[in-house]
Amino acid sequence: MSFIRSLGGLGLALAAVAGLAVLFLALIVVTNGAWSGTPAWLITAGVGAAAAIWRGRRRTRPRLLVPVAVAAVLTAAVLIPTVPTDRQYPSDLAFVATQHWSLATGSQVAVYHYPPDPDTTPRSTPLVFLHGGPVRSISVIDHEFLQLLARHGYDVYAYEQAGGGRSGLLSMDQYSIDRSVRDFGAFIEHLDAGPVDVLGFSAGGVVLTRALADPDFSTLVRKAIVAEPGPMDGPTARIDGQPGLPNARGLAPAVPGPRSTNVPRYAVAFGLMRLGLLSPDSDLIGQAEGVNAFTAADLGGDTASAYCAQDAHRIPVEDTTENFSFSAAASMQIQQTIKDSPSIIEGLGRSTVPTMLMIAECSSQTRQWATAVLAANPTVERTQYMPGVGHHMWNGLDDNDERAYAAVDAFLQGAQAPLPNYPTPADIPEFLNQDD
C-alpha cells in the first residue's frame, strides 16, 4: 500500500509539472511572449503556488511545493538569454571585401563585388545575384559559384537582403516580399550601371519573379534567370503539389555542431513560431537575439533536402560557422506576406524581360512553384531541367558548378543551350506527372 501511495504521489507530481508547463506555453501564446515571457511565468508560478497551498492547507508540508518549484525552474529557463541580445554580425570574409550601401528604401545592405578576371574578356552587362533564404547570409558555397562566374568574365554583384548576414536589421513589421522587391530595385538604381542581368535563386527567384511582374523593372533588367523559385504569390503558395526526385532529407547524417533548439528558450520560441502559434514579431526573443542564436545545425533536414538522395553521404559543408546567419523570424514574416499576397499572374503575363527558368531534378521545391512561372510568363525563352542535382544546383560536387555555369552563360550570351528546352508550357502536364 505504501508503494502504491508513493507511485500515486509521483504521478501527481509529474502531472503538476506537466500541467504547469502546458499552462506556461499557453500563456506564452496568448501574450505573444510579452516582456520575454515574464508575465506568463509569473502567472504560472502564482497558479502553481496557490494550488500547492490550497491542496496542502491541512498539512504542515504541502506535497506539491516541490513539483511547483521544479516547474518554476524549468519554465524560468525560457526567460534567460544564452546569447547576446544585440546583433553580433559575422566577421568579414577573407576572400572578398564587404561594402555597405544605404539604399533609397532606407535599407542598409552588405554588398560583395567580384570583378571580371583580368585574363578574360569582360561581359558587357553586370550580373546581380539574389540569394536564397530569404533572410540569411550568402553561403560560402554560393560565393564560390560567384567567383566561378567572375573567372569567366562576369562582373558580379551580390547583396544580402536586409536583416541577413552583414546587412542591417529592419523592424519586424517592415519585412515583406514587397519591401524585398523595392530593395532590389533600389539596389540596381544605386549600382547605376544601366540594365543588369539577374540570377535569382530560391527565395531570390521569388523576388526576381515578382519584379518581372512590375512594369517599372522592364528598364532595369536586361535578362533574368529564375532558378529553383519558391512560391511567387498566395495562390501559388497554396498549391499542394509534388517535389522532384527523392532528395537526401532523412538520409544524410545530422549536421554537426550546436543547436539553438537544444536550449529551452530558443526551442520554445522557434518551435511555437514554426507551428504558427507565435508570431514572428513575438516579444519572447528579440530579432537580433534570434539571429545570434540560430545555427547551421538548426536547419538540419532543410540542408539535406537540397541534395539528391544519392548524394546523402557526401553533402558538402555549405558554409562556415563564422559566416552563417539566418533570421528565422524575418524569413517567416516574409513568407507569410507571400502567402497573403494576391495573384501576380496578370502582371507577369505583361513582362517584357527575356527569362530563363532552371529546375533541379531532385528539387525539394514543389514543382508547381516553377511551372507556375513558366505558364504565366510569356517571356520565358528556355527552361533548363538540370539532371543529377538537388535544389542547391551549384554545390562543388563533381561538375555541377560547371554545368550550372554553362546553362547560365549560354542564356545570357544568346548561345545554344547545353540542355534541351524542357519543360515548355505545353510539356507542363507531362512534367508534373512523370514521377507518378
MITORKOL-255884 format. One record per residue (C-alpha): x, y, z; residue in one letter. Coordinates in steps of 0.2 Angstrom, whole numbers, plus 5000, padded with zeros to 4 digits. Layout:
% MITORKOL-255884
NODE    u    v    w residu
NODE    X    Y    Z      A
...
% end
This chain:
% MITORKOL-255884
NODE    u    v    w residu
NODE 5000 5000 5000      M
NODE 5014 5012 5004      S
NODE 5022 5008 4987      F
NODE 5005 5012 4978      I
NODE 5004 5029 4988      R
NODE 5022 5033 4983      S
NODE 5018 5029 4965      L
NODE 5002 5040 4966      G
NODE 5012 5054 4973      G
NODE 5025 5053 4960      L
NODE 5011 5053 4946      G
NODE 5003 5068 4954      L
NODE 5020 5077 4955      A
NODE 5023 5073 4937      L
NODE 5006 5079 4932      A
NODE 5008 5095 4941      A
NODE 5025 5099 4932      V
NODE 5017 5094 4915      A
NODE 5001 5104 4919      G
NODE 5011 5120 4924      L
NODE 5022 5118 4909      A
NODE 5007 5117 4897      V
NODE 4999 5132 4906      L
NODE 5015 5142 4904      F
NODE 5016 5138 4885      L
NODE 4998 5143 4883      A
NODE 5001 5159 4891      L
NODE 5016 5162 4880      I
NODE 5005 5160 4865      V
NODE 4991 5171 4872      V
NODE 5003 5185 4877      T
NODE 5014 5183 4861      N
NODE 5028 5181 4873      G
NODE 5026 5199 4880      A
NODE 5041 5205 4891      W
NODE 5051 5190 4886      S
NODE 5038 5178 4894      G
NODE 5039 5186 4911      T
NODE 5021 5189 4914      P
NODE 5017 5171 4908      A
NODE 5030 5164 4920      W
NODE 5023 5175 4935      L
NODE 5005 5169 4932      I
NODE 5011 5151 4930      T
NODE 5021 5152 4946      A
NODE 5007 5160 4955      G
NODE 4994 5147 4950      V
NODE 5006 5133 4955      G
NODE 5010 5140 4972      A
NODE 4991 5144 4975      A
NODE 4987 5126 4970      A
NODE 5000 5119 4981      A
NODE 4995 5129 4996      I
NODE 4977 5125 4994      W
NODE 4979 5107 4992      R
NODE 4991 5106 5007      G
NODE 4981 5118 5018      R
NODE 4979 5104 5031      R
NODE 4997 5098 5030      R
NODE 5012 5106 5038      T
NODE 5022 5102 5022      R
NODE 5012 5104 5006      P
NODE 5017 5090 4994      R
NODE 5015 5100 4978      L
NODE 5028 5113 4983      L
NODE 5042 5103 4976      V
NODE 5035 5099 4959      P
NODE 5029 5118 4958      V
NODE 5047 5123 4962      A
NODE 5053 5111 4948      V
NODE 5041 5118 4936      A
NODE 5045 5136 4940      A
NODE 5064 5132 4937      V
NODE 5061 5123 4921      L
NODE 5050 5137 4914      T
NODE 5061 5150 4920      A
NODE 5074 5143 4908      A
NODE 5064 5150 4894      V
NODE 5066 5168 4901      L
NODE 5085 5168 4901      I
NODE 5095 5173 4885      P
NODE 5111 5162 4882      T
NODE 5117 5173 4868      V
NODE 5120 5192 4866      P
NODE 5103 5201 4863      T
NODE 5112 5214 4852      D
NODE 5116 5209 4834      R
NODE 5133 5201 4833      Q
NODE 5137 5202 4814      Y
NODE 5148 5190 4805      P
NODE 5166 5195 4803      S
NODE 5171 5200 4785      D
NODE 5176 5186 4773      L
NODE 5194 5184 4769      A
NODE 5192 5182 4750      F
NODE 5180 5197 4746      V
NODE 5178 5215 4753      A
NODE 5161 5219 4762      T
NODE 5154 5235 4756      Q
NODE 5139 5243 4765      H
NODE 5127 5253 4754      W
NODE 5112 5264 4760      S
NODE 5098 5261 4748      L
NODE 5084 5274 4744      A
NODE 5072 5262 4753      T
NODE 5081 5265 4770      G
NODE 5089 5248 4770      S
NODE 5107 5246 4774      Q
NODE 5114 5231 4764      V
NODE 5130 5222 4763      A
NODE 5137 5221 4746      V
NODE 5150 5209 4738      Y
NODE 5158 5213 4721      H
NODE 5168 5201 4710      Y
NODE 5175 5210 4695      P
NODE 5179 5200 4680      P
NODE 5195 5191 4679      D
NODE 5208 5202 4670      P
NODE 5214 5187 4659      D
NODE 5196 5186 4652      T
NODE 5186 5196 4640      T
NODE 5174 5205 4652      P
NODE 5155 5204 4649      R
NODE 5147 5220 4644      S
NODE 5132 5218 4657      T
NODE 5134 5217 4676      P
NODE 5127 5201 4684      L
NODE 5117 5203 4700      V
NODE 5114 5188 4711      F
NODE 5099 5187 4723      L
NODE 5102 5173 4736      H
NODE 5090 5161 4744      G
NODE 5085 5161 4762      G
NODE 5076 5173 4762      P
NODE 5084 5182 4776      V
NODE 5101 5174 4779      R
NODE 5120 5176 4774      S
NODE 5126 5172 4757      I
NODE 5134 5155 4760      S
NODE 5152 5151 4756      V
NODE 5147 5139 4743      I
NODE 5137 5152 4734      D
NODE 5152 5164 4735      H
NODE 5162 5151 4726      E
NODE 5150 5150 4712      F
NODE 5150 5169 4710      L
NODE 5169 5168 4709      Q
NODE 5167 5155 4695      L
NODE 5156 5167 4686      L
NODE 5169 5181 4688      A
NODE 5183 5170 4682      R
NODE 5174 5168 4666      H
NODE 5172 5187 4663      G
NODE 5156 5192 4673      Y
NODE 5156 5207 4683      D
NODE 5146 5200 4698      V
NODE 5137 5209 4712      Y
NODE 5128 5201 4726      A
NODE 5120 5209 4742      Y
NODE 5112 5201 4757      E
NODE 5094 5206 4760      Q
NODE 5090 5217 4774      A
NODE 5091 5208 4791      G
NODE 5103 5194 4784      G
NODE 5121 5192 4785      G
NODE 5130 5208 4787      R
NODE 5116 5219 4782      S
NODE 5107 5230 4794      G
NODE 5091 5224 4803      L
NODE 5073 5231 4799      L
NODE 5059 5232 4812      S
NODE 5050 5216 4811      M
NODE 5034 5225 4803      D
NODE 5045 5231 4788      Q
NODE 5049 5214 4782      Y
NODE 5039 5209 4767      S
NODE 5040 5202 4750      I
NODE 5036 5220 4743      D
NODE 5050 5228 4753      R
NODE 5062 5215 4746      S
NODE 5057 5219 4728      V
NODE 5059 5238 4732      R
NODE 5076 5235 4739      D
NODE 5081 5225 4724      F
NODE 5075 5240 4713      G
NODE 5084 5252 4724      A
NODE 5100 5241 4723      F
NODE 5100 5242 4704      I
NODE 5097 5261 4704      E
NODE 5112 5263 4717      H
NODE 5123 5252 4706      L
NODE 5119 5265 4692      D
NODE 5126 5254 4678      A
NODE 5111 5253 4666      G
NODE 5101 5237 4664      P
NODE 5108 5222 4673      V
NODE 5107 5203 4671      D
NODE 5100 5195 4686      V
NODE 5101 5177 4693      L
NODE 5088 5174 4707      G
NODE 5090 5158 4717      F
NODE 5076 5150 4728      S
NODE 5069 5165 4738      A
NODE 5079 5176 4727      G
NODE 5070 5169 4712      G
NODE 5053 5174 4720      V
NODE 5060 5192 4722      V
NODE 5065 5192 4704      L
NODE 5049 5184 4698      T
NODE 5038 5197 4707      R
NODE 5050 5211 4700      A
NODE 5046 5204 4682      L
NODE 5028 5207 4686      A
NODE 5031 5225 4689      D
NODE 5032 5236 4673      P
NODE 5044 5248 4682      D
NODE 5058 5234 4681      F
NODE 5057 5232 4662      S
NODE 5070 5245 4660      T
NODE 5081 5239 4675      L
NODE 5084 5221 4670      V
NODE 5091 5215 4653      R
NODE 5089 5196 4656      K
NODE 5083 5186 4670      A
NODE 5087 5169 4677      I
NODE 5074 5161 4689      V
NODE 5082 5146 4697      A
NODE 5073 5134 4709      E
NODE 5060 5148 4714      P
NODE 5049 5147 4729      G
NODE 5030 5151 4728      P
NODE 5028 5168 4719      M
NODE 5011 5173 4727      D
NODE 4997 5167 4738      G
NODE 4988 5156 4726      P
NODE 5004 5148 4721      T
NODE 5009 5145 4739      A
NODE 4993 5136 4742      R
NODE 4996 5123 4729      I
NODE 4998 5106 4736      D
NODE 5010 5098 4723      G
NODE 5024 5086 4722      Q
NODE 5043 5089 4723      P
NODE 5056 5082 4711      G
NODE 5065 5065 4713      L
NODE 5070 5059 4730      P
NODE 5081 5071 4740      N
NODE 5093 5067 4754      A
NODE 5081 5073 4768      R
NODE 5081 5059 4781      G
NODE 5095 5050 4773      L
NODE 5110 5061 4777      A
NODE 5120 5061 4793      P
NODE 5114 5075 4805      A
NODE 5123 5092 4803      V
NODE 5136 5093 4816      P
NODE 5138 5107 4828      G
NODE 5127 5115 4842      P
NODE 5109 5118 4840      R
NODE 5099 5133 4847      S
NODE 5084 5121 4849      T
NODE 5093 5112 4862      N
NODE 5091 5127 4873      V
NODE 5074 5129 4881      P
NODE 5072 5147 4877      R
NODE 5075 5145 4858      Y
NODE 5067 5128 4857      A
NODE 5051 5136 4863      V
NODE 5052 5152 4853      A
NODE 5057 5144 4836      F
NODE 5046 5129 4839      G
NODE 5030 5139 4843      L
NODE 5034 5150 4828      M
NODE 5036 5135 4816      R
NODE 5019 5129 4822      L
NODE 5011 5146 4819      G
NODE 5007 5148 4837      L
NODE 5019 5163 4840      L
NODE 5020 5177 4828      S
NODE 5037 5182 4821      P
NODE 5037 5198 4830      D
NODE 5034 5190 4846      S
NODE 5042 5198 4862      D
NODE 5048 5182 4868      L
NODE 5065 5184 4860      I
NODE 5071 5199 4850      G
NODE 5075 5199 4832      Q
NODE 5094 5201 4835      A
NODE 5095 5188 4849      E
NODE 5086 5176 4837      G
NODE 5098 5178 4823      V
NODE 5113 5176 4835      N
NODE 5106 5160 4842      A
NODE 5101 5151 4826      F
NODE 5114 5139 4820      T
NODE 5118 5129 4804      A
NODE 5113 5113 4813      A
NODE 5096 5120 4816      D
NODE 5092 5119 4798      L
NODE 5095 5100 4799      G
NODE 5085 5092 4786      G
NODE 5082 5108 4776      D
NODE 5100 5107 4771      T
NODE 5100 5089 4766      A
NODE 5084 5092 4756      S
NODE 5094 5102 4744      A
NODE 5104 5087 4738      Y
NODE 5099 5071 4728      C
NODE 5097 5055 4738      A
NODE 5112 5048 4731      Q
NODE 5122 5062 4737      D
NODE 5116 5060 4755      A
NODE 5133 5054 4762      H
NODE 5144 5067 4753      R
NODE 5134 5083 4756      I
NODE 5147 5097 4756      P
NODE 5149 5109 4770      V
NODE 5140 5124 4763      E
NODE 5146 5137 4775      D
NODE 5157 5142 4789      T
NODE 5152 5145 4807      T
NODE 5159 5162 4806      E
NODE 5149 5167 4790      N
NODE 5132 5158 4794      F
NODE 5117 5168 4800      S
NODE 5099 5165 4797      F
NODE 5084 5175 4804      S
NODE 5070 5163 4806      A
NODE 5058 5176 4812      A
NODE 5061 5188 4797      A
NODE 5061 5174 4785      S
NODE 5044 5168 4792      M
NODE 5037 5186 4791      Q
NODE 5042 5187 4773      I
NODE 5035 5170 4768      Q
NODE 5018 5175 4777      Q
NODE 5017 5191 4766      T
NODE 5019 5180 4751      I
NODE 5005 5168 4757      K
NODE 4994 5183 4760      D
NODE 4998 5192 4743      S
NODE 4986 5191 4728      P
NODE 4990 5183 4712      S
NODE 5003 5191 4701      I
NODE 4999 5181 4685      I
NODE 4991 5196 4676      E
NODE 5007 5207 4679      G
NODE 5019 5193 4675      L
NODE 5009 5190 4659      G
NODE 5014 5208 4653      R
NODE 5033 5205 4657      S
NODE 5045 5210 4643      T
NODE 5061 5204 4650      V
NODE 5069 5188 4642      P
NODE 5069 5175 4655      T
NODE 5076 5158 4658      M
NODE 5070 5145 4671      L
NODE 5081 5132 4680      M
NODE 5073 5117 4688      I
NODE 5083 5104 4698      A
NODE 5079 5085 4695      E
NODE 5079 5082 4714      C
NODE 5071 5098 4719      S
NODE 5064 5099 4736      S
NODE 5053 5113 4730      Q
NODE 5035 5110 4725      T
NODE 5037 5108 4706      R
NODE 5021 5119 4703      Q
NODE 5030 5134 4710      W
NODE 5042 5133 4695      A
NODE 5029 5128 4682      T
NODE 5018 5142 4688      A
NODE 5031 5155 4682      V
NODE 5033 5145 4666      L
NODE 5014 5145 4662      A
NODE 5012 5164 4667      A
NODE 5027 5172 4660      N
NODE 5027 5173 4640      P
NODE 5045 5179 4640      T
NODE 5052 5163 4647      V
NODE 5063 5159 4632      E
NODE 5070 5142 4638      R
NODE 5070 5130 4653      T
NODE 5085 5120 4659      Q
NODE 5080 5105 4668      Y
NODE 5096 5101 4677      M
NODE 5099 5082 4680      P
NODE 5108 5074 4695      G
NODE 5107 5089 4706      V
NODE 5095 5095 4720      G
NODE 5089 5112 4725      H
NODE 5107 5119 4728      H
NODE 5112 5116 4710      M
NODE 5129 5123 4711      W
NODE 5137 5114 4726      N
NODE 5155 5109 4722      G
NODE 5151 5091 4719      L
NODE 5158 5083 4703      D
NODE 5155 5095 4688      D
NODE 5139 5103 4695      N
NODE 5146 5120 4696      D
NODE 5152 5120 4678      E
NODE 5136 5113 4672      R
NODE 5126 5127 4680      A
NODE 5138 5140 4674      Y
NODE 5136 5133 4656      A
NODE 5117 5135 4657      A
NODE 5118 5152 4664      V
NODE 5132 5158 4652      D
NODE 5123 5151 4636      A
NODE 5107 5160 4640      F
NODE 5115 5177 4645      L
NODE 5126 5176 4629      Q
NODE 5112 5171 4617      G
NODE 5121 5154 4613      A
NODE 5114 5137 4611      Q
NODE 5108 5129 4627      A
NODE 5118 5114 4634      P
NODE 5102 5105 4638      L
NODE 5085 5103 4629      P
NODE 5072 5117 4632      N
NODE 5062 5107 4644      Y
NODE 5049 5108 4650      P
NODE 5040 5121 4639      T
NODE 5022 5127 4643      P
NODE 5015 5113 4633      A
NODE 5025 5100 4642      D
NODE 5019 5105 4660      I
NODE 5006 5091 4662      P
NODE 5018 5078 4657      E
NODE 5032 5086 4668      F
NODE 5021 5086 4683      L
NODE 5016 5068 4681      N
NODE 5032 5060 4676      Q
NODE 5036 5053 4693      D
NODE 5018 5046 4696      D
% end
